[in-house]
Amino acid sequence: MGAVRLRAATLDDAEAIAAIYAPYVAETAISFEEEAPGADEMRRRIAAVTTHFAWFVAEQDGQISGYAYADLFRTRPAYRWAAETTVYVAQGQHGLGIGRTLYAALLESLRAQGYVTAIGAVTLPNPASAALHEAMGFTLAGTYRGIGFKHGSWHDVGIWQCDLAARPARPEQPTLPA
């Protein structure tokens, strides 16, 4: 298999991104969505997010093998220096460093934009995702107990936090992605 190449996601990637995400929705509680979004919905999401945050895809031999993006952590203005992060890797591609490569690029983009905190929400148990977050510098900040019901069970969600920069007394507004 060829080397992993990162690039900015485009609307043309929506179908491949939807295909990567679908098994997580249908087969696991990793995502709390109950219906997997199709390509049109993914196009809408990419367009909405990339106005404020980077969205990266990992490509190998012309195929997308994973993606990562950030979004608003919360909508109230005081949270504007925090972003929630997401990374998904295609089935059969885990353990190859794709998630780490995507996350590293995403976190660096957030730092460059002026964000001071990245938040990762992980449905528990999910040892692989917890390990990825911790390897990327996140620490467990807390756990929402029994907050989501999917596939006949209640699930906890761990909140991982990564400090990206010092918290200045007078922070500048985050910028748009480069």
N, CA, C and O of each residue as an XYZ file, in Angstrom:
712
protein
N       0.844     -1.175      0.000
C       0.000      0.000      0.000
C       0.890      1.238      0.000
O       1.932      1.258      0.654
N       0.476      2.273     -0.736
C       1.255      3.496     -0.875
C       1.251      4.354      0.368
O       0.555      4.083      1.346
N       2.050      5.393      0.295
C       2.163      6.337      1.408
C       0.862      7.115      1.587
O       0.096      7.320      0.645
N       0.644      7.538      2.823
C      -0.532      8.344      3.143
C      -0.238      9.779      2.750
O       0.806     10.331      3.098
N      -1.168     10.374      2.022
C      -1.066     11.779      1.623
C      -2.252     12.509      2.221
O      -3.398     12.102      2.027
N      -1.985     13.590      2.953
C      -3.064     14.404      3.516
C      -3.353     15.563      2.582
O      -2.459     16.107      1.935
N      -4.631     15.927      2.529
C      -5.037     17.097      1.775
C      -6.342     17.608      2.347
O      -7.016     16.920      3.114
N      -6.685     18.818      1.967
C      -7.972     19.379      2.383
C      -9.087     18.614      1.699
O      -8.991     18.275      0.519
N     -10.137     18.347      2.443
C     -11.305     17.683      1.861
C     -12.013     18.641      0.911
O     -12.002     19.857      1.100
N     -12.622     18.066     -0.102
C     -13.448     18.840     -1.030
C     -14.840     18.234     -1.049
O     -15.066     17.146     -0.519
N     -15.760     18.943     -1.657
C     -17.123     18.424     -1.771
C     -17.157     17.123     -2.561
O     -18.056     16.304     -2.369
N     -16.189     16.928     -3.445
C     -16.120     15.688     -4.228
C     -15.774     14.470     -3.372
O     -15.946     13.335     -3.816
N     -15.288     14.693     -2.154
C     -14.931     13.593     -1.256
C     -16.120     13.071     -0.450
O     -15.992     12.086      0.277
N     -17.262     13.717     -0.575
C     -18.409     13.405      0.283
C     -18.834     11.945      0.203
O     -19.155     11.345      1.229
N     -18.842     11.370     -0.969
C     -19.279      9.979     -1.101
C     -18.338      9.029     -0.366
O     -18.790      8.125      0.337
N     -17.035      9.231     -0.525
C     -16.059      8.370      0.160
C     -16.126      8.575      1.672
O     -16.024      7.608      2.427
N     -16.293      9.808      2.120
C     -16.399     10.094      3.547
C     -17.646      9.441      4.127
O     -17.600      8.851      5.206
N     -18.757      9.548      3.410
C     -20.003      8.904      3.868
C     -19.815      7.393      3.969
O     -20.330      6.771      4.898
N     -19.093      6.798      3.037
C     -18.856      5.348      3.058
C     -17.991      4.944      4.248
O     -18.214      3.888      4.840
N     -17.012      5.763      4.603
C     -16.175      5.468      5.778
C     -17.006      5.553      7.050
O     -16.875      4.715      7.942
N     -17.852      6.559      7.128
C     -18.632      6.827      8.336
C     -19.788      5.831      8.538
O     -20.118      5.505      9.678
N     -20.390      5.359      7.480
C     -21.600      4.524      7.554
C     -21.475      3.324      8.495
O     -22.391      3.111      9.289
N     -20.402      2.527      8.458
C     -20.336      1.384      9.371
C     -20.286      1.792     10.850
O     -20.791      1.069     11.708
N     -19.682      2.941     11.147
C     -19.646      3.418     12.531
C     -21.054      3.730     13.020
O     -21.390      3.480     14.178
N     -21.870      4.275     12.131
C     -23.253      4.607     12.494
C     -24.088      3.342     12.603
O     -24.803      3.155     13.588
N     -24.007      2.475     11.608
C     -24.877      1.297     11.542
C     -24.503      0.211     12.534
O     -25.384     -0.456     13.077
N     -23.223      0.021     12.781
C     -22.769     -1.155     13.520
C     -22.248     -0.884     14.920
O     -22.015     -1.828     15.674
N     -22.057      0.377     15.292
C     -21.447      0.674     16.586
C     -22.189      1.810     17.288
O     -23.077      2.443     16.717
N     -21.806      2.045     18.522
C     -22.286      3.214     19.262
C     -21.216      4.307     19.275
O     -21.339      5.284     20.013
N     -20.179      4.150     18.471
C     -19.132      5.168     18.402
C     -19.726      6.500     17.972
O     -19.363      7.552     18.498
N     -20.637      6.446     17.019
C     -21.404      7.631     16.627
C     -22.806      7.466     17.188
O     -23.374      6.375     17.151
N     -23.358      8.545     17.704
C     -24.732      8.478     18.211
C     -25.766      8.765     17.129
O     -26.962      8.797     17.420
N     -25.334      8.973     15.894
C     -26.316      9.079     14.815
C     -26.953      7.710     14.633
O     -26.303      6.685     14.835
N     -28.206      7.697     14.259
C     -28.910      6.430     14.069
C     -29.094      6.075     12.605
O     -29.310      4.910     12.274
N     -29.013      7.062     11.725
C     -29.101      6.844     10.278
C     -27.826      7.416      9.666
O     -27.469      8.568      9.910
N     -27.159      6.613      8.883
C     -25.931      7.086      8.250
C     -26.263      8.139      7.195
O     -27.109      7.910      6.331
N     -25.603      9.284      7.264
C     -25.842     10.318      6.258
C     -25.267      9.903      4.909
O     -24.230      9.245      4.835
N     -25.954     10.296      3.856
C     -25.475     10.016      2.509
C     -24.522     11.088      2.024
O     -24.146     11.992      2.770
N     -24.138     10.975      0.771
C     -23.167     11.897      0.181
C     -23.678     13.332      0.180
O     -22.901     14.253      0.430
N     -24.955     13.547     -0.094
C     -25.483     14.920     -0.122
C     -25.367     15.582      1.251
O     -24.991     16.750      1.350
N     -25.688     14.839      2.302
C     -25.580     15.397      3.647
C     -24.111     15.639      4.005
O     -23.789     16.641      4.644
N     -23.235     14.748      3.605
C     -21.809     14.968      3.878
C     -21.303     16.190      3.127
O     -20.490     16.945      3.661
N     -21.767     16.400      1.903
C     -21.381     17.609      1.172
C     -21.808     18.851      1.943
O     -21.050     19.815      2.054
N     -23.021     18.821      2.473
C     -23.523     19.954      3.255
C     -22.651     20.175      4.488
O     -22.320     21.314      4.818
N     -22.279     19.095      5.168
C     -21.446     19.203      6.376
C     -20.050     19.726      6.051
O     -19.519     20.570      6.773
N     -19.464     19.235      4.985
C     -18.142     19.716      4.590
C     -18.209     21.210      4.282
O     -17.361     21.980      4.734
N     -19.205     21.611      3.522
C     -19.347     23.025      3.159
C     -19.550     23.895      4.394
O     -19.000     24.994      4.470
N     -20.322     23.424      5.350
C     -20.611     24.211      6.553
C     -19.383     24.340      7.442
O     -19.109     25.424      7.957
N     -18.653     23.273      7.629
C     -17.513     23.268      8.550
C     -16.316     24.004      7.958
O     -15.637     24.746      8.668
N     -16.049     23.813      6.677
C     -14.823     24.368      6.098
C     -14.859     25.888      5.972
O     -13.867     26.490      5.563
N     -15.968     26.512      6.309
C     -15.968     27.975      6.353
C     -15.219     28.483      7.586
O     -14.782     29.634      7.606
N     -15.063     27.642      8.613
C     -14.383     28.055      9.849
C     -13.255     27.130     10.287
O     -12.383     27.545     11.051
N     -13.256     25.912      9.827
C     -12.285     24.921     10.281
C     -11.758     24.115      9.100
O     -12.398     24.026      8.052
N     -10.580     23.531      9.292
C     -10.034     22.631      8.287
C     -10.733     21.275      8.370
O     -11.177     20.858      9.440
N     -10.823     20.609      7.251
C     -11.329     19.241      7.155
C     -10.322     18.522      6.274
O     -10.150     18.881      5.109
N      -9.655     17.512      6.816
C      -8.607     16.804      6.098
C      -9.059     15.404      5.717
O      -9.866     14.785      6.411
N      -8.528     14.914      4.602
C      -8.678     13.509      4.236
C      -7.287     12.917      4.076
O      -6.342     13.607      3.691
N      -7.179     11.630      4.376
C      -5.967     10.858      4.122
C      -6.239     10.028      2.880
O      -7.275      9.373      2.767
N      -5.306     10.064      1.962
C      -5.469      9.355      0.708
C      -4.314      8.380      0.541
O      -3.161      8.713      0.813
N      -4.636      7.176      0.092
C      -3.627      6.166     -0.213
C      -4.010      5.543     -1.541
O      -5.131      5.063     -1.712
N      -3.093      5.554     -2.462
C      -3.338      4.952     -3.776
C      -4.653      5.436     -4.389
O      -5.394      4.657     -4.989
N      -4.932      6.726     -4.230
C      -6.127      7.314     -4.829
C      -7.416      7.064     -4.071
O      -8.481      7.496     -4.514
N      -7.349      6.379     -2.939
C      -8.530      6.070     -2.138
C      -8.460      6.818     -0.812
O      -7.393      6.918     -0.208
N      -9.592      7.341     -0.362
C      -9.628      8.013      0.935
C      -9.706      6.955      2.023
O     -10.584      6.092      2.013
N      -8.759      7.038      2.970
C      -8.679      6.026      4.033
C      -9.040      6.582      5.404
O      -9.036      5.844      6.390
N      -9.352      7.868      5.481
C      -9.756      8.468      6.742
C      -9.988      9.952      6.569
O      -9.643     10.546      5.548
N     -10.582     10.534      7.595
C     -10.817     11.976      7.568
C     -10.857     12.506      8.987
O     -11.116     11.775      9.943
N     -10.591     13.808      9.099
C     -10.632     14.482     10.395
C     -11.081     15.915     10.171
O     -10.758     16.541      9.162
N     -11.835     16.416     11.140
C     -12.277     17.814     11.057
C     -12.562     18.331     12.451
O     -12.656     17.569     13.413
N     -12.697     19.635     12.534
C     -13.077     20.282     13.788
C     -14.371     21.047     13.544
O     -14.725     21.365     12.409
N     -15.057     21.327     14.626
C     -16.289     22.103     14.566
C     -16.400     22.883     15.873
O     -15.583     22.722     16.780
N     -17.401     23.710     15.951
C     -17.637     24.460     17.182
C     -17.787     23.498     18.351
O     -18.437     22.460     18.233
N     -17.186     23.847     19.469
C     -17.402     23.059     20.680
C     -18.784     23.377     21.246
O     -19.555     22.468     21.552
N     -19.088     24.625     21.380
C     -20.398     25.118     21.813
C     -20.645     26.424     21.065
O     -19.707     27.024     20.540
N     -21.885     26.861     21.014
C     -22.217     28.056     20.237
C     -22.085     29.363     21.008
O     -22.013     30.419     20.380
N     -22.049     29.343     22.318
C     -21.941     30.593     23.069
C     -20.561     31.222     22.849
O     -19.559     30.510     22.778
N     -20.508     32.555     22.741
C     -19.262     33.239     22.371
C     -18.054     32.942     23.253
O     -16.930     32.923     22.751
N     -18.244     32.715     24.525
C     -17.100     32.490     25.414
C     -16.341     31.202     25.078
O     -15.194     31.033     25.492
N     -16.973     30.303     24.336
C     -16.331     29.047     23.953
C     -15.557     29.148     22.635
O     -15.020     28.142     22.170
N     -15.487     30.322     22.027
C     -14.978     30.415     20.658
C     -13.512     30.031     20.494
O     -13.048     29.909     19.360
N     -12.770     29.837     21.569
C     -11.372     29.408     21.468
C     -11.220     27.898     21.648
O     -10.104     27.385     21.719
N     -12.342     27.197     21.720
C     -12.330     25.736     21.839
C     -13.002     25.135     20.606
O     -13.979     25.681     20.093
N     -12.476     24.022     20.144
C     -13.053     23.326     18.997
C     -13.203     21.849     19.340
O     -12.371     21.275     20.043
N     -14.265     21.248     18.839
C     -14.444     19.805     19.004
C     -13.869     19.107     17.785
O     -14.115     19.517     16.650
N     -13.113     18.064     18.021
C     -12.407     17.372     16.945
C     -12.996     15.992     16.693
O     -13.557     15.360     17.588
N     -12.854     15.547     15.459
C     -13.378     14.248     15.046
C     -12.413     13.610     14.065
O     -11.863     14.285     13.195
N     -12.208     12.304     14.207
C     -11.387     11.563     13.245
C     -12.020     10.186     13.043
O     -12.427      9.529     14.002
N     -12.093      9.765     11.789
C     -12.578      8.434     11.445
C     -11.629      7.821     10.425
O     -11.156      8.495      9.511
N     -11.359      6.534     10.598
C     -10.483      5.790      9.705
C     -11.294      4.650      9.096
O     -12.103      4.019      9.776
N     -11.071      4.393      7.815
C     -11.790      3.343      7.102
C     -11.565      1.983      7.758
O     -10.494      1.699      8.295
N     -12.600      1.157      7.698
C     -12.493     -0.199      8.221
C     -11.317     -0.911      7.539
O     -11.121     -0.772      6.332
N     -10.545     -1.664      8.307
C      -9.395     -2.377      7.778
C      -8.137     -1.524      7.665
O      -7.091     -2.020      7.248
N      -8.224     -0.241      8.034
C      -7.079      0.663      7.935
C      -6.572      1.102      9.313
O      -5.675      1.940      9.408
N      -7.141      0.539     10.368
C      -6.740      0.922     11.720
C      -5.343      0.392     12.038
O      -4.911     -0.627     11.501
N      -4.647      1.110     12.925
C      -3.332      0.672     13.367
C      -2.206      0.994     12.401
O      -1.080      0.531     12.588
N      -2.491      1.780     11.372
C      -1.473      2.125     10.372
C      -0.954      3.551     10.527
O      -0.149      4.014      9.720
N      -1.415      4.243     11.565
C      -0.972      5.613     11.796
C      -1.788      6.675     11.076
O      -1.448      7.857     11.127
N      -2.854      6.271     10.411
C      -3.673      7.222      9.656
C      -4.367      8.198     10.603
O      -4.373      9.404     10.359
N      -4.944      7.684     11.669
C      -5.623      8.551     12.633
C      -4.671      9.556     13.251
O      -5.013     10.731     13.386
N      -3.492      9.115     13.626
C      -2.490     10.026     14.215
C      -2.060     11.098     13.214
O      -1.927     12.269     13.567
N      -1.847     10.691     11.976
C      -1.426     11.638     10.943
C      -2.500     12.689     10.718
O      -2.201     13.880     10.630
N      -3.743     12.252     10.625
C      -4.856     13.191     10.444
C      -4.992     14.123     11.640
O      -5.138     15.335     11.482
N      -4.943     13.545     12.842
C      -5.118     14.348     14.054
C      -3.995     15.376     14.199
O      -4.249     16.516     14.587
N      -2.754     14.982     13.890
C      -1.631     15.909     13.991
C      -1.852     17.117     13.089
O      -1.621     18.252     13.506
N      -2.293     16.887     11.872
C      -2.553     17.996     10.942
C      -3.699     18.866     11.436
O      -3.632     20.093     11.359
N      -4.738     18.236     11.938
C      -5.896     18.993     12.426
C      -5.518     19.851     13.627
O      -5.870     21.030     13.677
N      -4.813     19.281     14.585
C      -4.422     20.045     15.771
C      -3.482     21.190     15.410
O      -3.585     22.277     15.980
N      -2.575     20.961     14.478
C      -1.689     22.044     14.050
C      -2.479     23.157     13.364
O      -2.178     24.336     13.549
N      -3.467     22.795     12.589
C      -4.323     23.800     11.947
C      -5.054     24.631     12.991
O      -5.131     25.854     12.871
N      -5.588     23.976     14.013
C      -6.292     24.694     15.077
C      -5.347     25.630     15.826
O      -5.716     26.761     16.141
N      -4.135     25.166     16.110
C      -3.138     26.034     16.760
C      -2.874     27.276     15.910
O      -2.860     28.396     16.420
N      -2.665     27.066     14.617
C      -2.366     28.174     13.712
C      -3.523     29.166     13.639
O      -3.306     30.357     13.417
N      -4.737     28.685     13.822
C      -5.910     29.555     13.784
C      -6.111     30.333     15.086
O      -6.884     31.291     15.121
N      -5.422     29.930     16.149
C      -5.552     30.629     17.420
C      -6.456     29.959     18.434
O      -6.833     30.580     19.428
N      -6.815     28.693     18.201
C      -7.607     27.959     19.196
C      -6.686     27.548     20.341
O      -5.507     27.268     20.122
N      -7.216     27.510     21.548
C      -6.395     27.139     22.703
C      -6.734     25.757     23.246
O      -5.964     25.187     24.019
N      -7.882     25.213     22.845
C      -8.310     23.921     23.371
C      -8.999     23.103     22.282
O      -9.798     23.628     21.506
N      -8.681     21.824     22.236
C      -9.397     20.877     21.382
C     -10.085     19.876     22.295
O      -9.518     19.438     23.296
N     -11.305     19.522     21.941
C     -12.102     18.588     22.724
C     -12.443     17.380     21.852
O     -12.873     17.528     20.708
N     -12.248     16.200     22.399
C     -12.644     14.965     21.734
C     -13.663     14.244     22.596
O     -13.421     14.008     23.779
N     -14.787     13.896     22.020
C     -15.828     13.144     22.729
C     -15.784     11.703     22.238
O     -15.869     11.450     21.037
N     -15.650     10.753     23.172
C     -15.454      9.343     22.829
C     -16.497      8.501     23.541
O     -16.566      8.488     24.770
N     -17.313      7.795     22.755
C     -18.242      6.845     23.353
C     -17.430      5.734     24.006
O     -16.487      5.209     23.414
N     -17.806      5.384     25.229
C     -17.065      4.386     26.002
C     -17.840      3.085     26.119
O     -19.068      3.106     26.197
N     -17.152      1.963     26.134
C     -15.709      1.821     26.038
C     -15.253      1.903     24.573
O     -15.942      1.433     23.668
N     -14.104      2.498     24.368
C     -13.474      2.563     23.056
C     -11.964      2.744     23.291
O     -11.431      3.840     23.116
N     -11.287      1.664     23.687
C      -9.871      1.769     24.050
C      -8.988      2.324     22.934
O      -8.025      3.041     23.209
N      -9.304      2.000     21.681
C      -8.471      2.483     20.574
C      -8.570      4.000     20.451
O      -7.554      4.673     20.277
N      -9.765      4.539     20.536
C      -9.934      5.988     20.427
C      -9.346      6.701     21.641
O      -8.712      7.746     21.500
N      -9.554      6.144     22.826
C      -8.968      6.739     24.028
C      -7.449      6.775     23.901
O      -6.824      7.780     24.241
N      -6.852      5.693     23.416
C      -5.397      5.641     23.256
C      -4.920      6.650     22.214
O      -3.885      7.292     22.400
N      -5.663      6.793     21.126
C      -5.296      7.771     20.104
C      -5.311      9.183     20.685
O      -4.368      9.952     20.498
N      -6.387      9.511     21.388
C      -6.476     10.844     21.980
C      -5.314     11.100     22.946
O      -4.693     12.162     22.912
N      -5.031     10.136     23.789
C      -3.952     10.309     24.763
C      -2.590     10.405     24.070
O      -1.729     11.171     24.504
N      -2.391      9.642     23.007
C      -1.138      9.727     22.254
C      -0.967     11.091     21.594
O       0.156     11.525     21.340
N      -2.078     11.762     21.319
C      -2.038     13.076     20.676
C      -1.999     14.217     21.683
O      -2.057     15.386     21.301
N      -1.899     13.886     22.967
C      -1.766     14.921     23.988
C      -3.047     15.293     24.705
O      -3.056     16.242     25.489
N      -4.124     14.572     24.458
C      -5.385     14.814     25.157
C      -5.345     14.133     26.518
O      -4.674     13.115     26.688
N      -6.053     14.687     27.474
C      -6.242     14.038     28.771
C      -7.733     13.952     29.050
O      -8.513     14.796     28.609
N      -8.110     12.930     29.781
C      -9.523     12.757     30.128
C      -9.939     13.872     31.078
O      -9.375     14.022     32.161
N     -10.925     14.648     30.663
C     -11.413     15.777     31.462
C     -12.667     15.405     32.245
O     -13.002     16.064     33.229
N     -13.357     14.358     31.817
C     -14.570     13.951     32.523
C     -15.361     12.958     31.703
O     -15.022     12.653     30.560
N     -16.428     12.459     32.313
C     -17.265     11.464     31.659
C     -18.729     11.794     31.884
O     -19.171     12.016     33.012
N     -19.465     11.820     30.795
C     -20.926     11.898     30.878
C     -21.421     10.461     31.023
O     -21.179      9.636     30.141
N     -22.101     10.153     32.103
C     -22.552      8.785     32.382
C     -23.911      8.503     31.743
O     -24.857      9.274     31.898
N     -23.988      7.390     31.026
C     -25.254      6.931     30.463
C     -25.996      7.997     29.681
O     -27.211      8.132     29.823
N     -25.296      8.746     28.867
C     -25.900      9.902     28.203
C     -26.524      9.571     26.847
O     -27.380     10.314     26.366
N     -26.115      8.486     26.237
C     -26.651      8.136     24.921
C     -27.190      6.721     24.888
O     -26.582      5.802     25.437
N     -28.337      6.548     24.238
C     -28.944      5.221     24.106
C     -28.902      4.815     22.641
O     -29.483      5.478     21.782
N     -28.199      3.705     22.365
C     -28.106      3.210     20.999
C     -27.876      1.708     21.042
O     -27.201      1.197     21.936
N     -28.435      1.015     20.079
C     -28.303     -0.443     19.971
C     -28.696     -1.150     21.268
O     -28.060     -2.123     21.675
N     -29.759     -0.644     21.916
C     -30.319     -1.301     23.087
C     -29.581     -1.081     24.390
O     -29.880     -1.744     25.384
N     -28.613     -0.158     24.412
C     -27.844      0.085     25.630
C     -27.588      1.573     25.844
O     -27.554      2.364     24.902
N     -27.411      1.924     27.114
C     -26.979      3.269     27.479
C     -25.462      3.314     27.432
O     -24.794      2.363     27.838
N     -24.917      4.426     26.934
C     -23.474      4.552     26.760
C     -22.947      5.813     27.431
O     -23.589      6.863     27.417
N     -21.758      5.682     28.020
C     -21.036      6.828     28.562
C     -20.275      7.506     27.432
O     -19.990      6.895     26.401
N     -19.951      8.775     27.642
C     -19.096      9.510     26.715
C     -17.988     10.170     27.521
O     -18.247     10.968     28.421
N     -16.746      9.825     27.184
C     -15.593     10.460     27.800
C     -15.248     11.726     27.043
O     -15.325     11.764     25.815
N     -14.873     12.749     27.764
C     -14.476     14.022     27.168
C     -12.970     14.179     27.365
O     -12.485     14.284     28.491
N     -12.247     14.192     26.261
C     -10.807     14.380     26.283
C     -10.506     15.812     25.867
O     -11.152     16.356     24.972
N      -9.524     16.418     26.520
C      -9.170     17.809     26.260
C      -7.687     17.912     25.969
O      -6.867     17.286     26.640
N      -7.347     18.708     24.959
C      -5.955     18.951     24.589
C      -5.712     20.450     24.576
O      -6.354     21.191     23.831
N      -4.774     20.888     25.410
C      -4.403     22.296     25.399
C      -3.494     22.540     24.204
O      -2.464     21.884     24.046
N      -3.884     23.486     23.371
C      -3.143     23.800     22.150
C      -2.202     24.979     22.325
O      -1.192     25.087     21.628
N      -2.537     25.861     23.258
C      -1.748     27.077     23.465
C      -2.048     27.622     24.853
O      -2.998     27.207     25.517
N      -1.213     28.560     25.269
C      -1.458     29.250     26.536
C      -2.737     30.072     26.415
O      -3.162     30.434     25.318
N      -3.329     30.353     27.548
C      -4.552     31.150     27.565
C      -4.190     32.609     27.857
O      -3.996     32.982     29.014
N      -4.100     33.433     26.807
C      -3.702     34.826     27.018
C      -4.789     35.626     27.729
O      -5.972     35.296     27.656
N      -4.370     36.673     28.409
C      -5.313     37.530     29.126
C      -6.280     38.215     28.153
O      -7.440     38.446     28.496
N      -5.818     38.533     26.967
C      -6.655     39.161     25.944
C      -6.506     38.376     24.631
O      -5.737     38.771     23.754
N      -7.232     37.282     24.501
C      -7.052     36.449     23.311
C      -7.584     37.131     22.045
O      -8.596     37.832     22.061
N      -6.860     36.892     20.958
C      -7.329     37.350     19.660
C      -8.353     36.368     19.131
O      -8.371     35.201     19.523
N      -9.197     36.842     18.246
C     -10.206     35.977     17.635
C      -9.526     34.885     16.826
O      -8.534     35.153     16.148
N     -10.038     33.662     16.882
C      -9.501     32.634     15.983
C      -9.683     33.076     14.519
O     -10.645     33.764     14.176
N      -8.757     32.673     13.695
C      -8.805     33.024     12.280
C      -9.422     31.898     11.472
O      -9.701     30.823     12.004
N      -9.632     32.140     10.202
C     -10.129     31.107      9.301
C      -8.981     30.189      8.926
O      -7.822     30.594      9.016
N      -9.269     28.965      8.509
C      -8.179     28.045      8.145
C      -7.418     28.578      6.943
O      -7.970     29.263      6.083
N      -6.131     28.242      6.911
C      -5.266     28.673      5.784
C      -5.550     27.841      4.559
O      -4.931     28.047      3.516
